[in-house]
Amino acid sequence: MARIARGWLAGTALAGALTLALTGCQAPVQTDPGTGTEGGSGGAAVIGVTSDPDTLMPWKATQFQAVNVLQNMYGTLTEYDKDLNTVPGLAESWETSEDGKKLTLKLRQGVKFADGSDFDATDVKFSLDGIADEANAAVGSSSLASVTEVTVVDPQTVELSLSAPDAALPSGLATVNMAMLSSEDDLGSLETEPNGTGPFSFDSRTPSQAVKLKRNDAYWGDKAKLDSVEFRVIPDENAIVTALQSGNVNLAVINDPLVAQTAEGGQLNIAKTPQLSYHALQLRTEGVLADVNVRLAVQCGIDRQQVLDTAAFGEGEVVGPITSPAYKSDPAARPCPTRDVAKAKEYLAKAGKADGVTIKTIVSQGEYATSVNEAQNLKSQLAEVGITLELETLESGAFVDRWVDADFEAAVALNGGRPDPDSMYGRYFTSKGNLNKVAGYHSPELDELFAKGRASDDEAERKEIYTQISAELENNAAWVWLFTGYTYTATTQQVSGFEPMVNGSLQSLRTTTVS
């Protein structure tokens, strides 16, 4: 048997490629005067966020704010470390059979849910079966595409039977969309009474104002140092910076580079972290966009660098579909790697749309800072080609609802990237992917390539497979991938121990202190 090896998917490449140093003075590490050890306990953290979480049910969370809250309350079978290696979580180890068709997980003992009930293999089966059940509309269900049966071997052992080897599965189990729930819970009650195994547990919620968490003293791992965490809704990032400067907020993740620049040089520490998340103009292949020539016209009519420069002041880089360094797409390997207006018009004429087309496009306001500026720049550029983007700006929750329901022709969106390309895109661009309705594009070629990518544990072979997947997506203009940027984590001088991550995770709140 091959112990754990299939779960470690080239995460080490991320460390050197993506880590940037803190800008400005770093607050000193706190020392417990009683023991002399680093990281004194206690304190309360207030985190400024621009939007209220749109759900507290982890299986349904797609909004960044919701994910950041939920990942601190819920546990998963595997986790990511700071370098995005896949490491043990609620499963302390796992083994893959020689033929790759069985994954056996050994669970930690002594783990409890926030309500005091014990976690065991029955809860794992309940959770994985529930995520796979189409009736629950779990956004992570495609990560279990290869799982044919979940078997309870004993209270601490679960066996997953697979239709084919799946090298991406251990990594896929690490996202909060794969959170383990209690088999005794009613799923509907979790929106108001979250019940997880994470380092924090739910305290209270005031809609549109705040979500409050408290330390879970029964947590199986190292206990969180903070007594409590409050996610306070402040819709404007400039107002969040003001709250940081006045001491009413301790920490915030800023998306707008200009706002981050204004916060530098004072009493705040600013950490600039590159992200795996990517900005894209998402196109659904229906109506006028069913014609690949119209989609290619959109792709060729856009100067991605101009979008980056206009919306994010050049803070980032133009990218292709896959942003993880181990499998990173080459943005030059696409039709029209630079803007080509003549070619765009040629594609429109080929589609019989020489007089132009109109595309209804939704835009989120509030979830991230650059969205509206991106949309306006895209609209201006495409107008010169004869393509009209009819923009509809929505607040974050309404945007997510429309997006999940695939109720749009195009969407200006920021999507989270992942270390493994299968869990990143298999749910979108395969015929059975649970978010394929949202993506609007699949093909037999993609189905075959994704199946090959899951089945292989040879890194060179997988890289070639995902290069082919990237080419298939770009050549058919499934979406128009634009750029990836940075997040700017602002903390007051009283905060120590918080470490930003390239996937945007706030999991290091468990090691954070506020003096």
CORQUI-V808206 format. One record per helix or strand of 2 or more residues. SS is the DSSP state (helix for helix, strand for strand). FROM is the first residue (numbers start at 0). TO is the last residue. If there is no record, write none. Layout:
SS,FROM,TO ; SS,FROM,TO
//
This chain:
strand,1,2 ; helix,4,6 ; helix,12,17 ; strand,21,22 ; strand,43,48 ; helix,57,59 ; helix,63,69 ; strand,77,79 ; strand,85,87 ; strand,90,95 ; strand,101,106 ; helix,120,131 ; helix,133,135 ; helix,140,143 ; strand,146,153 ; strand,156,161 ; helix,168,171 ; helix,175,177 ; helix,186,190 ; strand,199,205 ; strand,209,214 ; strand,227,232 ; helix,236,245 ; strand,250,253 ; helix,256,262 ; strand,268,273 ; strand,277,282 ; helix,286,289 ; helix,291,299 ; helix,303,311 ; strand,315,317 ; helix,324,326 ; helix,340,349 ; strand,356,364 ; helix,370,382 ; strand,386,394 ; helix,395,403 ; strand,409,414 ; helix,420,428 ; helix,435,438 ; helix,443,454 ; helix,458,474 ; strand,478,490 ; strand,494,495 ; helix,506,510 ; strand,512,513
//
